[in-house]
Amino acid sequence: MRKGARSKERGAGSEKREAGSEKREAGSEKREAGSEKREAGSEKREAGMKTPAKTFQELEVWKNSHAFVLGVYRLTAAFPADERFGMVSQFRRAAVSIPANIAEGFRKYTAADKARFFNNAEGSLEECRYYCILAQDLGFGNTIIFKKRWMGSQGNWQPTFAGFGSLDSSLGA
């Protein structure tokens, strides 16, 4: 083998070693960046910031809406028997739709899909507001106490369903 050929081989080997060294350095930088991200996540948790929910059951708004459904079932159990297939059915259906839409929207991938399901849940919530008014006017039960529990003093659904406005951040979307 000629002297020039050996130096070319050595040069190629040296270049490969340098490229390998650069790859190791890049990998090290990536690991450091990943470590920094984990530390930032840890700092957020310590500062009271929430991490994205892994299941819909971790969402406060879902927990509140599920409790709301249980309350609707208890309230409507005292309604007149002849309303069993009328208002009782409608009220319960609308109430169940709230956490069901939150759960279904939770697994959607696009922001538009998520928003559509959460908007449906909000619509069902407003439908329940009307059923509270109607039940009170028809004398089917004291929905004033029920509404106070779920609506607060402002007459809106806050803070029970305050999560609707921030679901995107809760979901990491």
C-alpha positions as CSV (number, residue, x, y, z in Angstrom):
1,M,0.0,0.0,0.0
2,R,1.3,3.4,-0.9
3,K,2.0,6.0,1.7
4,G,-0.6,8.5,0.2
5,A,-3.3,5.8,0.3
6,R,-2.6,5.1,4.0
7,S,-2.9,8.7,4.9
8,K,-6.2,9.0,3.1
9,E,-7.5,6.0,5.0
10,R,-6.3,7.5,8.3
11,G,-8.0,10.8,7.2
12,A,-11.2,9.0,6.6
13,G,-11.0,7.2,9.9
14,S,-10.3,10.4,11.7
15,E,-13.4,12.0,10.0
16,K,-15.6,9.1,11.1
17,R,-14.3,9.5,14.7
18,E,-15.0,13.2,14.6
19,A,-18.5,12.6,13.2
20,G,-19.2,10.0,15.9
21,S,-17.9,12.4,18.5
22,E,-20.3,15.1,17.2
23,K,-23.2,12.6,17.3
24,R,-22.4,11.8,20.9
25,E,-22.3,15.5,21.8
26,A,-25.6,16.1,20.1
27,G,-27.1,13.1,22.0
28,S,-25.8,14.6,25.2
29,E,-27.3,17.9,24.4
30,K,-30.7,16.3,23.7
31,R,-30.5,14.4,27.1
32,E,-29.7,17.7,28.8
33,A,-32.7,19.4,27.1
34,G,-35.0,16.5,28.1
35,S,-33.7,16.8,31.7
36,E,-34.4,20.6,31.6
37,K,-38.0,19.9,30.4
38,R,-38.6,17.4,33.2
39,E,-37.2,19.9,35.7
40,A,-39.5,22.6,34.3
41,G,-42.5,20.2,34.6
42,S,-41.5,19.5,38.2
43,E,-41.3,23.2,38.9
44,K,-44.7,23.8,37.3
45,R,-46.2,21.1,39.6
46,E,-44.5,22.6,42.6
47,A,-45.8,26.1,41.6
48,G,-49.4,24.7,41.5
49,M,-49.6,24.4,37.8
50,K,-51.4,21.3,36.6
51,T,-50.0,18.7,34.2
52,P,-52.2,17.5,31.4
53,A,-54.8,14.9,32.5
54,K,-54.2,11.4,31.4
55,T,-57.8,10.3,31.6
56,F,-61.1,12.3,31.5
57,Q,-61.7,11.2,35.0
58,E,-58.9,13.4,36.2
59,L,-60.6,16.5,34.9
60,E,-62.3,18.6,37.6
61,V,-65.0,19.6,35.2
62,W,-65.8,16.0,34.5
63,K,-65.9,15.2,38.2
64,N,-68.3,18.0,38.8
65,S,-70.5,17.1,35.9
66,H,-70.7,13.5,37.1
67,A,-71.8,14.7,40.5
68,F,-74.3,17.0,38.8
69,V,-75.8,13.9,37.0
70,L,-76.2,12.1,40.3
71,G,-78.0,15.1,41.7
72,V,-80.3,15.3,38.8
73,Y,-81.2,11.6,39.2
74,R,-82.0,12.2,42.9
75,L,-84.0,15.4,42.1
76,T,-86.1,13.8,39.3
77,A,-86.8,10.6,41.4
78,A,-89.4,12.8,43.3
79,F,-91.1,14.1,40.1
80,P,-94.6,12.9,39.3
81,A,-94.9,9.4,37.8
82,D,-96.7,10.7,34.7
83,E,-93.5,12.7,33.9
84,R,-91.4,9.6,33.8
85,F,-91.3,9.5,30.0
86,G,-91.5,13.3,29.7
87,M,-89.5,15.7,31.7
88,V,-87.7,13.2,33.9
89,S,-86.3,11.4,30.8
90,Q,-85.3,14.7,29.1
91,F,-83.7,16.2,32.1
92,R,-81.7,13.0,32.8
93,R,-80.7,12.6,29.2
94,A,-79.4,16.2,29.0
95,A,-77.5,15.8,32.3
96,V,-75.9,12.5,31.3
97,S,-74.8,14.1,28.0
98,I,-72.6,16.6,29.9
99,P,-69.9,14.3,31.3
100,A,-70.4,11.9,28.3
101,N,-69.4,14.6,25.8
102,I,-66.5,15.7,28.0
103,A,-65.3,12.1,28.1
104,E,-65.7,11.6,24.3
105,G,-64.1,14.9,23.5
106,F,-61.1,14.1,25.8
107,R,-59.8,11.5,23.3
108,K,-60.2,13.6,20.2
109,Y,-57.0,14.7,18.6
110,T,-57.7,18.0,17.0
111,A,-58.7,21.1,18.8
112,A,-61.7,21.5,16.5
113,D,-63.0,18.0,17.5
114,K,-62.4,18.6,21.2
115,A,-64.2,22.0,21.0
116,R,-67.2,20.5,19.2
117,F,-67.7,17.9,22.0
118,F,-67.1,20.5,24.8
119,N,-69.5,22.8,23.1
120,N,-72.2,20.1,23.1
121,A,-71.6,19.5,26.8
122,E,-72.1,23.3,27.4
123,G,-75.3,23.1,25.4
124,S,-76.6,20.2,27.5
125,L,-75.8,22.2,30.6
126,E,-77.9,25.1,29.4
127,E,-80.7,22.6,28.6
128,C,-80.5,21.4,32.2
129,R,-80.8,25.1,33.4
130,Y,-84.1,25.3,31.5
131,Y,-85.4,22.0,33.1
132,C,-84.6,23.5,36.5
133,I,-86.7,26.5,35.7
134,L,-89.5,24.4,34.3
135,A,-89.5,22.0,37.2
136,Q,-89.7,24.9,39.6
137,D,-92.6,26.6,37.7
138,L,-94.5,23.3,37.5
139,G,-94.0,22.7,41.3
140,F,-92.1,19.4,40.8
141,G,-89.6,20.1,43.5
142,N,-87.5,22.8,45.0
143,T,-85.0,23.4,42.2
144,I,-83.9,26.7,43.8
145,I,-81.8,24.8,46.3
146,F,-80.6,22.5,43.6
147,K,-79.6,25.5,41.4
148,K,-77.8,27.2,44.3
149,R,-75.7,24.1,44.8
150,W,-74.7,24.0,41.1
151,M,-75.0,27.6,40.0
152,G,-73.7,29.7,42.8
153,S,-74.9,33.2,43.7
154,Q,-74.3,34.7,40.2
155,G,-76.9,32.5,38.5
156,N,-74.3,30.9,36.3
157,W,-72.7,27.5,36.5
158,Q,-69.5,28.9,38.1
159,P,-67.4,27.5,39.7
160,T,-68.8,24.0,39.3
161,F,-68.3,24.0,35.5
162,A,-65.6,26.6,35.3
163,G,-63.4,24.0,33.6
164,F,-65.1,24.4,30.3
165,G,-63.2,27.6,29.5
166,S,-59.8,26.0,30.2
167,L,-60.3,22.5,29.0
168,D,-57.8,22.9,26.2
169,S,-55.0,23.7,28.7
170,S,-56.1,20.8,30.9
171,L,-55.9,18.4,28.0
172,G,-52.6,19.7,26.8
173,A,-54.2,20.7,23.5
